[in-house]
């Protein structure tokens, strides 16, 4: 009869490697009609306190545990064993003869010839582990018995005795405890300390790694196996090793888990870069890629980017949760029949506008010193005066060295003094205070006849100042989570939202975005 063991636990040792980056799992039964067992994974946590269904372990039930690492142990290692009601965990080999690794405290205890001897050993180890010096000796012995030969993977079963290795910490100062109760200090109130280690030089600074060059969001639309490389300088960690790991993170819960089947992370020997590969069998989806860098003393930093797999090439709808905002025109540039909505006007250099197949396009190629804009002045509260946010869809059809295709807020009827995010050429975008000055720019590769979403946000930050934030992304891609272009401390403005489809000979089209239909280029 099985008995619930609420205090039972199992730990997989990873020495001499750190636990970071390992994927551990406890397996359950194989459901009817399935080929794989149920399992519960733990990322970087080798200690299991419950079974695959988060229930307490039970006695006399055989459990299976897995451990894998993309660099140290690519093939998952299987451990089988059971918990005894009184004596802890017992590991089983295929012949049910192996009880653990040579360095296991439990194996030493299990090998004792009598209950009295086992009890004495437990008491001895508990006393030894309570002392920091002997604890360090025991832990170092268990994890690094052989310091010259690369050790094979070992398993440490820590029931009924659990332990944690004592880390060696570099210091630049020493606290000295005076054991003589009658000591009142020297005449100079100081103490000389002799360092017996001839190689000790004090603390050697080991800075925390940092994000040096953020990985941009990625889009895969082509068929077949595809890949992309992480930035070679993604992280900065001077004079230290880097250990990178890529997993996925759930945006709603922040839970990190292994990459889906068909997506892998590895090292490309030809380029020397770390590469993420997506096989042709992977279905269309949006993934939040969680990239971590851990240095030699377990200091960790991470960088997050989105991977959009969209081989069907269907436009991905952006967030419109705030479309009822009284100062928002993120809806209804056009009506549901793809006709122009009432309440718009052409301002700036008029040029030649044409309406066809749900697109409003600037077709004139003559140079103009004025931006060719459509201004939205009514059609309900969304297009109100002093709108503070805007979302639009733009398609470049001709570039020049100063194209100015994009979106704007707070423009007056004279097409001046408003703020805009514009595509300046096919390699960059920039914020602009029309008629006043250019603001921050950012590298962004764009192409002709490709649809892009553009979004702007205007926030008043002081009695006379405002913050302008903007983003742009491929319409087949998920919307970026952050605002990559921000302009602080700008003068407040009053006016209406606009879409900008041409300047200095450049031209483009404005498109409806309220559904996911695909507009022909």
N, C-alpha and C positions, 0 to 999 in steps of 0.2 A: 504494500500500500504506500503510495507516494504521500509525502508530507511537505506542506508549504514551508519554504525556508526564506523568510523575509530579510534575513541579514546576509544571505549568501552573495558572494560577488566573484567575478572572474576577470583577470587582467591579462592582456597579451603584451609581453615585453617586446620592445623594438630596439633595445640596445645592440650596437653602439649608436644607432640612429635616433634622432629626436622623433617624438610622436607626431609632430606636425607633418601634414601631408599624407598620413596614412589613412586608409579607409578600413574601418573595422565593421563587422556585421555578425549578428547572431541569427541563425537560420531556424525556420519553422518547418512545418510539413509542406508537401507539394499538393496544392489544391487539385481536385478532380478535373481532368481535362487539360491540365497545365504541365509544362515540362520543367519549370523552375520552382524552387522552394520559396515560400514567403520569407522575407528577411527584414530586419531593422538595422539600418546603418548608423554608425557614429563616426564623424569626421574628426580625426585628431584626438579622440578620447578612447583610450584602450581599456577602460574599466567598465565592465558590464555589471549592473545591479538588477537587471530584469531581463526576461526572455524577449523573443521577437515581437510579442504582443504587449510588451510593457507590463507583464505580470511577474510576480516574484518567482524565482527559481524553485523547483520542487526536487525532492530527493529521489534518487533512483530513476531519473529520466535522463536519457542520453541527449546532450546538447551539442550543437555544431557551431563553431566560430570560424570566421574568415578574417584574413588580414592581407592587404595589398598596398603597394606604393608604386607610382609610375616610374620612379628611378631606382629604388632599392629592392623592390619585390613586385615585379610586373604581374606575375601569375599569383592569384590568390592562394594562400596557404590555409589548409583546412585542419582544424583541431577538433577532436571529439572527446567527450568526457561526461562524467556525471558527478552530482553532489551527493556525498554521504551525509546522513543526518547529523553525525557527530564529528566527522574527521575532515570535512571540507571537500575540495574538488579532486577528482581522479581523472587524469588524462588517459585516453585509450588510443593505441595504434590500431592498424588493421587487424593485428593479431591480439588486440586487447592486452598488450603486455607492457607498453611504454607508459610510464607514469609521470613523465615531465622531463625537463632539461636537467643536466648534471648540476647546474647551479641553483636548483629550486629548493627553497627552504622546506616546502611541503614534502618534496621527495626525501629529504634527509629525515624529516619527522616520520613520514610513512614507513621508512626503512627500519625504524626503531622496533626492537623485538617485543616490547611490552607497552601496555597503556601507561604504566608508571614512568617509563623512560620517555615516551612521547610527551607526557605532561611536563616532565623536567626540562626537556628540550624547548618546549613552548615558553616556559618561564624564563629559561636562559636567554632565548632570543628576544623576548619582550624586554628584559633588563638591558640587554646589549643595545637594542634599538632606542632605548630611552636615553642613552648616552651619545652625544653628538659625535664624539671621536670614533667609538666602536661602530656606530651606525654608518658612518662614512666608509669605514673599512669594509663592512659587510656588503654595503651597496655597490662599492667599487668592485669588490670581488665577484659579485653575482653578474654585473653587467659587462665587465671587461676582464674575464679570467685570462685571456691571452691578448697581450697588447702588441704583439708583433705580427700575428697572422690574422687576416680579415676574418672575423667570426661568422659562422653560419647563423641563420635566424634561430633564435631561442624563444622559449615560452616560459613564463614565470607565473606559477599559480600561487596566489597570495592569500588563500584561505586555509587556516584561520589567521595567519600573520600577514598583515599588509605593511608596506613600507614605501617611502618616497626617497629617491636619491637626493643627497645634499649637494647643491650646485656650488662650484668653486667661484667665488666672486672676487674680482680685483678691486683693491681699495687704495686710496691715497692717504688714509689716516687710520689709526689704531686706537680703540678704546682699551684702557688698561684698568683692570680691577685690582685694587689693593686688598689683599686678604688679611693683613695685619690690622686688627681693630684699633690698636693703639697708635697707629701711624698718623702723624699730623702734618705730613708734608716736609719737604726740605726747606732750607732757609730761603731758597729762591722760588719756592712754589712750582717747581718743575721736576720732570723725571726724564732720565735718559733711557731710551729704548734701543736695544741692539737687535738688528734684524740678522738672523743667522743664515737666511737664504741669500747666498752671494749674488744670485741672479735677479733678485727682486728689485724692481725699479719704480715701485709705486703704481698707481692706476694708469693703464693705457686707455685713453678715451676710445670708446666704441660707440659712435653716434648711431641713433636709430635710422634705418633706411628711410628714404623719402621718395615720393612720386616726382620724377624729374620731367617726364614727357608723356602726358596722359594719352592713353590709347584711344583713338577715335572710334566711334560706332562703326560697325561693319555691315555691309549688305551683300548677300549672295543671291543672284538671280539666274545664273547659268546652270545648265544641267551637268551631270557627271560629278566626279569627285572634285572638290574645291578646297582651297586653303588660303589662309592669310597669316602673316608674320607679326608677332608682337614687336613694338618699337625696341630697338637694341638698347636705347637709353631710357626705357620706361621707368626704371628705378635707379636711384643713386645710393650707393653704399660704399664709400671710399675705403680702400684697404681692407675689405672684408669679402667673404664669400656670399653668393646669392643662391638661394634655393627657391625656385619659382614653382607655383602650383596653380592650376586653373580649374575652377569648379563653377557651378551655376548657383545663383542666389535668387530665391523667391522674393519678388519686390514687395508683396503684401506682408509677409511674415519675417523677412530677412534670413530665413533658414537657408544654410548653404549645404549643397549636396553634390554628388558626383555628376559629371557630364553625362548627357543622354547617350545611349548606344549609338555608335556611328560618328560621334564627335570625339576627337582625341587631341591631346596636347603632347608635344615632343620636341626634340632638338634636331634641326636640320644640319647635318654635318657639312654640307656643301656651302651654305651661306653663313653658318655659324649663328643663325637666329633661332629663336624659339617659335614654333609653328603650331597653329591650330588647324586641324584637318576636318573637313565635313564630307562624309561619304555621300554618294548619290542616293542612298536609301533613306536619308534623313528627311522627314516631312517638313513642310513649311511651318515655321514657328518663330517666336521672338524669345531670345534668351538673354538674361542678365549675366554676363561673364564676370566672375569674381576672381581676380588675379592677385595672388599674395606673394610677397618676397620675405623670406625669413633668413636672418643672418646667423652667424656662428654662435651667438649667445641667445638665440630664440627671440630676438626682437623682430616684430612683424609689421609690415605695412601692406596696404592693398589698394588696388585701382579697379574701377568698375567701368565696363563698356557694354553696349548692347550689340548683339548679333541678330540681325534679321535675315531669316532664310525665306525667300519669297520667289520661288521659281515659277509660280503661277502668274507673277507680275500683276497682282491686283492691288490697287491703291489701298494703303492702310489708313483708316480714319484716325485723325488726331483727337486729342481730348477736347470735347466741347461741353464739359460739365458745367461751365460758367456761362453758357450762351444766353441765359435769361438775365444776366447782369445788366443793369440799366445803362452802363457805359461801355457796352461790349458790342462790336459789330462782327463777331465771329460766326455769323450766320446770314444767309440770304443775300449774297451778292446778286443772285439771280433767283427767279421763282422756280417752282417745281417743273415747269415746262421748258426750262433752260432759256427763258426770255429775260431781258434786263429788267431788274426791279425799278420801280419809280424812285425818284429822289436822288438821282446821280447827275453829275455835270462833268464835262471835260474842261480841265483848267491847264494852265501852263501853255507850252507849245502844242497846239491842237493836233497837228499832223493829220493822219488819215486813219480813222477807226473803222473796223469791219467786224460784223457779227456773223458767226457761222458755226454750226455744230456745237453749240453750247460754249463757244469761246469768243471773247471780245479781244480782238487783236489790233495792234498798231502796225500798219503796213507801209507807212511812208519811210523812205530811206534817206530823204534829204536831211542834211545836218540841221540841228536846232540848238540854240543856247538855252532853251527852256525844257524842263522835264515834262513829258507828256503823261498826264495823270487823269484818272477817273476819281472824282471826289464824291463821297457818300454823305448826303446832308439830311436824309429822312429815311422813310421805310421803318418807322417804329423806333423804340427806345434804343435798339442795338446800334443804330447809326447816328446817335445823338451828338450834339455839340459837346466837345471836350471828352469824347470817348477816351478811355485810358488803356484799352487793349484792342488788338486786331489780329485776325488770322486770314491769310490769303493764299492763293495758289497762282504761281507764275511760271511761264514757260519761255525761256529766251529763244528767239528765232534769228537774232543777229547780234554779234558782239562788236564793240569797238574798245579802244583803250580806256574809255571812261563811259561805261554803258548805263549805269544807274537804272537798273530794273529791280523793282521790289515793292515795299509797302511803307506807309507812313502814318503818323498820327499828328494831330494838332496843326493842320494846315489851314491857312486862311484862303479866301477866295482868290488872292493874288499869287497863289502858289509859292508863298515865301514863309519863312520862319518856322516851318514845321520840322519834325524829326522823322528820319527815314532810315530803314535798313535797305541797302542797295547792293546788287551784284555789280561790282566795278569792272571785272573782266572774268575770264573763265578759270581764274585761280584764286580769287579772293572776294570777300564781302566787307562792307564798311558801314558804320553809322555816320549819318550826315545831319547837320543842322542847316537846313536849306538857306542859302544866301548868307551864311555866317561862317561855318567851318566844318571840316571833317573831324570825326571822332575815331574811336578805336577800330581797328581792322582785324580780320582773322582769315587765315588760309582756308579756302573752300573751293574744291574743284567742281565746276559745273560744266554742262554740255548743252549744245543747241538741241531744241525739240525734246527736252526732258522736263517733266513737271516737278516743281519744288514747292513745298509749303514754306511760308514765311510767317513768323509770329513776332509781335511787339508788345511791350508792356511799358506804360508810363506811370511812375509813382512819385508823388510829391513828398519830398524829404525834409523840407524846411519852408520858412515863410516865403521864400522866393526861388527855391531850387527844386530840381526833380532828378530822378534816376531813370535812365532809358535802358531797357534790356531787350535783347533780340536773339532769335535763333532761326536757322534755315536748315532744311533737310530734304532728301529725296522723297517724293511722294510714295514710293514703294517701300519705304523704310519706316520703322517705328520712330515716333517723336523723341528727340533727345530729352533726357530728364533734367538737364541743367540749362542755364542761360549762359552760353559761352561768350557773349559780347555784352558788356555792361559799360555805361557811360554815366559817371557820377557828377553831381553838383552842376547841372545845367539849368539855365533860366527856365522858369515856368512859361508855358505857352498855352494859347487857347485856339481851338480850331476843330477841323473835321478829319476823319480818316480818309486815306487815299490809297489807290494802287497805281504804281508807276510802271509804264510799259515802254519807255524809250527816252533816249537822250543822246545827242551828238551822233545821230545816225544809227544807234542801236535800237532794237525793237523786240517786242515780246507779246505774249498773250496772257490774258487773265481768264481763269477757268472756275467753274462751280466745283465745290468740294463736298457738298452735303451728303453724297453717297459714295460708294466705292466703285462706281462704273469707270471703265477705262476710256480715256479720251485719246483718240488717235493723234500721234505727233503731228 
